[in-house]
Every structure is written in C-alpha cells, then in structure tokens.
Amino acid sequence: MRIDIVTIFPSFFDVLDLSLLGKARQTGLIDVVTHDLRDFTHDRHRTVDDTPYGGGAGMVMKPEPWGEALDSIVGDGDSDALLVVPSPAGEPFTQATARELATEPHLVFACGRYEGIDQRVVDHYATRMRVRLVSLGDYVLNGGEVAVMAMIEAAGRLVPGVVGNPESLVEESHEDGLLEYPSYTKPAVWRGLEVPPVLLSGHHGRVAEWRHEQQVERTRRVRPELLADDPTDAPDAP
Ligand SMILES: N#Cc1c(-c2ccc3ccn(Cc4ccc(CN5CCOCC5)cc4)c3c2)n[nH]c1N
C-alpha cells in the first residue's frame, strides 16, 4: 500500500516511523510519503490561504497549491488512487471505513487547515478519481492531521502482514458489531480483585460464551444503538 499525505505540517507524521506502522514501512508493506503543501507555492511567504468569498471568519486554503501538490502525486489524468479528505462535513469514519481503506493500493490524504480547503479542489479531483470526505467524529478539530493519523493507524493495522497475529484483529471492538469483552492477565488476584473464575476454568466453550455475554452486556450498556439492528439483543427485549 502506498500512502501520500499532503499537509502544511509534514513532521506531524514522523511518529508513523514508530511501532507497527514503522515495521510495516521498513518491510515495504506500507509506503508513506508526506508532502509539504508550502513546497507548491511560489510567493515569498509561501502562502496557502486567503480570505473566504462571501465573507465570514477565518481563512480558506487556496486551490492552486493543492492542485500542484495533488497533480505531483496522481498526475494530471485519471487516477486509481483514492483521495481521502478529512472534514467535519464528511461521512463517519468507522471500522467498516478502515476495512475499505485497507484494501486500497494507493491512498492520498489531503490535510486541510484553517476553515478548510477551497471546494473546487474536491470538485476538480472528483472528475478524475474517487474522492471521499470522511469525518473522525462529531467534534471540531483544528485540521485534518489528527484525523489522518487515526485513519492511517486504523486502516494500516488491517493490511495483511502488518499485525503479527491476524486472529487478534477478529475479536476487537466493532469488528463483529459489538464492543470488546473485558481482558485479564496475571496475577489471579490484584488488590483483592479476582479474575472471573470462568477464565481460569480451561473450558474454552464456557470462556467463549462468557466473553460473548460480556460483549452484549457492555454494548447494551454503553452503545445500545449498535444493537438496534438485532431485536433479540436490543435493550429491554422481550
Ligand atoms: N476529519 C475530521 C474533522 C475535523 C477537521 C478536518 C479537517 C479540517 C480542516 C480544517 N479544519 C478546521 C475546521 C474548523 C471548523 C470548521 C467549520 N466551519 C467551516 C467554515 O464554515 C463554518 C463552519 C471547519 C474546519 C478541519 C477540521 N474536525 N472534526 C473532525 N471530525
């Protein structure tokens, strides 16, 4: 997988050299390249923003640098790459979105700042490639970098070979539509708190049953809307 990130803060993504994704980069499973948007400006101040047409607070990111930056990545014709634009107005980023991104051979992330990117950038590239506006959640960040970091981590760990034990990806929160069960390790008693006895029983069937019950109970308590599609698990179900 090739990942290109356009941002005015390229060093923000240096942390991707660490941990799982660092190893994935070293082994060539995931190739991440950052591009400084200011390298695609031509004025002395390397200007990337200007005042909004129609008035309003804040500044909007100019289309010209974005056009030059994105053309340098995907060329000036049609592209098979997927352009992902973090935005408060985007579709919700979910585990399903992460799974979809993990199948893409080439992702290009456009990290906006200020009040966002001139709309014509999205409109122009939508004529030449797939473009998805995606939101990390219903809160306002100062730019796209934090969102892109989360999206790369969520999708990157699903790329085959990145996570050592693929089985660990199966029983995770949201993978099966439920929140994860509680986990325990040694010691068997800690500050007077015991590990649930079923987990010490060695009976795999009972352990699996208990873990699923915990998932359903936790999901019903914390995220009942995730159960709404399955009336047998819905809250107060008969
Ligand atoms: N993913 C994600 C995000 C983002 C996100 C993503 C990308 C950028 C680029 C700039 N910003 C700052 C910003 C602040 C406020 C607003 C709203 N105003 C715009 C002008 O009209 C009035 C309303 C927009 C942009 C960003 C925020 N926030 N929250 C998420 N889940």
The ligand as a Tripos MOL2 file, in Angstrom:
@<TRIPOS>MOLECULE
LIG
   31    35     1     0     0
SMALL
NO_CHARGES

@<TRIPOS>ATOM
      1 N1        -11.9910   14.5410    9.9610 N.1       1 LIG1
      2 C1        -12.2560   15.4630   10.6080 C.1       1 LIG1
      3 C2        -12.6330   16.5070   11.4900 C.ar      1 LIG1
      4 C3        -12.2920   17.8600   11.5180 C.ar      1 LIG1
      5 C4        -11.4900   18.6590   10.5800 C.ar      1 LIG1
      6 C5        -10.9170   18.0690    9.4490 C.ar      1 LIG1
      7 C6        -10.2240   18.8520    8.5450 C.ar      1 LIG1
      8 C7        -10.0860   20.2190    8.7750 C.ar      1 LIG1
      9 C8         -9.5090   21.2740    8.0580 C.ar      1 LIG1
     10 C9         -9.6990   22.4430    8.7750 C.ar      1 LIG1
     11 N2        -10.3850   22.1320    9.9040 N.ar      1 LIG1
     12 C10       -10.7810   23.1090   10.9290 C.3       1 LIG1
     13 C11       -12.2090   23.4780   10.7790 C.ar      1 LIG1
     14 C12       -12.8410   24.1030   11.8170 C.ar      1 LIG1
     15 C13       -14.1820   24.4610   11.7010 C.ar      1 LIG1
     16 C14       -14.8780   24.1950   10.5620 C.ar      1 LIG1
     17 C15       -16.3540   24.5610   10.4430 C.3       1 LIG1
     18 N3        -16.5830   25.8640    9.7980 N.3       1 LIG1
     19 C16       -16.0260   25.9080    8.4370 C.3       1 LIG1
     20 C17       -16.4290   27.1800    7.7240 C.3       1 LIG1
     21 O1        -17.8480   27.3520    7.7350 O.3       1 LIG1
     22 C18       -18.3650   27.3980    9.0560 C.3       1 LIG1
     23 C19       -18.0330   26.1050    9.7960 C.3       1 LIG1
     24 C20       -14.2530   23.5650    9.5120 C.ar      1 LIG1
     25 C21       -12.8870   23.2110    9.6190 C.ar      1 LIG1
     26 C22       -10.6430   20.7990    9.9290 C.ar      1 LIG1
     27 C23       -11.3420   20.0320   10.8310 C.ar      1 LIG1
     28 N4        -12.8950   18.4130   12.5890 N.ar      1 LIG1
     29 N5        -13.5880   17.4480   13.2240 N.ar      1 LIG1
     30 C24       -13.4620   16.2780   12.5850 C.ar      1 LIG1
     31 N6        -14.0560   15.0990   12.9590 N.pl3     1 LIG1
@<TRIPOS>BOND
     1     1     2 3
     2     2     3 1
     3     3     4 ar
     4     3    30 ar
     5     4     5 1
     6     4    28 ar
     7     5     6 ar
     8     5    27 ar
     9     6     7 ar
    10     7     8 ar
    11     8     9 ar
    12     8    26 ar
    13     9    10 ar
    14    10    11 ar
    15    11    12 1
    16    11    26 ar
    17    12    13 1
    18    13    14 ar
    19    13    25 ar
    20    14    15 ar
    21    15    16 ar
    22    16    17 1
    23    16    24 ar
    24    17    18 1
    25    18    19 1
    26    18    23 1
    27    19    20 1
    28    20    21 1
    29    21    22 1
    30    22    23 1
    31    24    25 ar
    32    26    27 ar
    33    28    29 ar
    34    29    30 ar
    35    30    31 1
@<TRIPOS>SUBSTRUCTURE
     1 LIG1         1 GROUP 0 **** ****
